[in-house]
Amino acid sequence: MRRLAAVLPLFLVAGSLAEVRRYSVNTNPWTYVCDSTNSSIGGHFVGARCIKTENAEGSTAIGLNECKMTCGEFGVVWPQPLAMQKSNEVVRFIPQDVRFTSITGGDAVVNMVNKFSEIFQEYLLMKSSDYKYYKVDPFNTKPFISDTKIEISVAVTDEDVSLTSNVDESYKLEIMSSDKSKRDLFKVKVTAQTYYGARHALETLSQMIGYDDLSDTLMIYKSATVTDAPSFPHRGVLLDTSRNFMSVDVIKQVISGMSYDKLNVFHWHITDSHSFPFYSQNIPELSLYGAYSPKKVYTPQNIKDIVDYARVRGVRVLPEFDAPAHAGNGWQYAEKKGLGKLAVCVNQEPWQKYCVEPPCGQLNPVNDNLYPELGKLYSDFYDLFQTDQFHMGGDEVNLNCWNTSAEIRAYLNENGQTGTEEELLKLWNDFQFRAAEEVYKAWGSRPPLIMWTSRLTEKGEVEKYLSKEDYIIQ
């Protein structure tokens, strides 16, 4: 059901309204001018840039941020949109002048935009040179009084807020001026197919607002239009939290940084042979045996918190469980449960013979108990991440590790094999097939599976082992 929802003002206005506090900028001896000659310096192309110069007597000084906003085709908007037209004039205001007046969309869209409006509010506060603390308004301590009003409306077509690999992220953003009750009224209109396009539009809007240190106010274009859509559907950053554990707060900082640049995929390499910080509700022994310490574990609540934090910022969390290589510490639990060795070569030395870097460890593809355990683990991943893709790793398998492990040598002998490269590659492929089937069971569908380039994906080999209908090679 679609609905029109009015949103509370971003800021409560205290006191009466009058004019924005200003000291005379005419007395400033310096100003900035835009050099748009697109010159060459030292053989390198230099686009439009702001140059500090002495201010002419009686002229109004222009601050660096205002110059950067109005200089060049795109000002300071990043990444550069597909199309942008802007006025070279700005109007000054303070955060209390900004209101979200309406959101059109379903309940889920309204909820998401309301959440992001709080983030947008913080963006405005952070622009002040006096900003210190979260949600502490540095403008409240100053005698600002303004006649400017900025009203933001958001119109979203699709009520679905699912963040998938093919979600529509396009948007249109318009800034228009009008007069109302003798006050300067500026309307900002955001239109998008999905919430995620609207979110990107608001991110762009935040970049079209600058802080003027000469008047100690914020600035926005008097008029502007931006039309944009991503050039690439997958714009990601990979973070490895197995080799080096990182706190939830640090991960959130990474995701926030991604959202500023409209990067949309947080590729989380959450486990490896070094440690197993992912707490599996189905197999809690993995982190019990594999985490660096009891405190260096990501609980289900931690992961849900990160996924939700990322989603409202337009970032999809893509989990990677690397296998069959890069799997060591954590898997020692299996023998005590009567499952046999689910991983071989764990912490084996000299490591150069058994893996590409220490500590070593690879899953045991000939132990049939491995696959039901993988199925339990994949179910945990699906429940927590709700992603339409899954990264299975699949790189840097050391064939010598398998070829020198007693369990795998016994399997090869029983099957009349000697451990040739071709036989071991087939064993690797058999593992991949059986592991993929467990992913499909856990998802209840056939999500695209992502793998790193490896021996299986080399020219002349990939066609034998992997279907292009099922796999994405990274």
TAPE-V10512 format. One record per helix or strand of 3 or more residues. SS is the DSSP state (~ for helix, > for strand). FROM is the first residue (numbers start at 0). TO is the last residue. If there is no record, write none. Layout:
# TAPE-V10512
ss = <SS,SS>
from = <FROM,FROM>
to = <TO,TO>
This chain:
# TAPE-V10512
ss = <>,~,>,>,~,>,>,~,>,~,~,>,>,>,~,>,>,>,>,~,>,~,~,>,~,~,~,>,~,~,~,>,~,~,>>
from = <1,24,29,48,63,82,89,94,97,106,137,147,170,182,194,208,216,223,235,247,264,284,299,315,332,350,368,388,398,405,420,447,454,461,470>
to = <4,26,34,53,69,85,92,96,105,125,140,155,179,191,206,211,220,227,239,259,268,289,311,322,335,352,384,392,402,413,442,450,456,464,472>
